[in-house]
Amino acid sequence: MIIVPVIMLSSCNKDDEVKADYMGTWSALATVSESGNSIQCKDKITFTQSGFSDLLQLCDPSTGRFIDYMKLNGTMAVSGNTMNLKTTEIGVSTFDLRGYPTGSIIMYKEGSDIFTSLFSQTGQSQAFKSVYEISGSKMTLKTDNNNDGDYTDAGETTVYTKE
């Protein structure tokens, strides 16, 4: 009689899907300087089993709050520690009368003229590979942004913290 419940419990556990170590939301902070001005940015990336969402937020210096600025959504396949990602949606915040982002992002799907126009302005490839390594609550993500075969260029290696 005891054997049946043990067999049932062990077979149920085998059916449970193991959550991959990269899944979840990760964030990284950076300070970007342009035209003599510095702004703090937060990159929040969420990985699921087959997709990703990458949200760039800008810090409002007057309030210290982060405002949503740009978002990418896409599909993903993982083999070992290599992620093959493809962006399928892009969005950018609307702006108020002063030219500041409102945090309200309008998304555009792949294939639309606005998607093509916005995506070309990012200078990124729509399909790209990233290599990740996780140590504790930190993920090092390396992406060959300029497709030169390495991860040694500025901005190609980012360390994220699990949220």
Buried (B, 14 or more C-beta within 10 A) or exposed (E): EEEEEEEEEEEEEEEEEEEEEBEBBBBBEEEEEEEEEEBBBBBBBBBEEEBBBBBBBBBBEEEEEBBBBBBBBBBBEBEEEEBEBBBBBBBBBEEEEEEEBEBEBEEBEBEEEBBBEBBEEBEBBBEBBBBBEBEEEEBBBBBBBBEEEEBEEEEBEBEBEBE
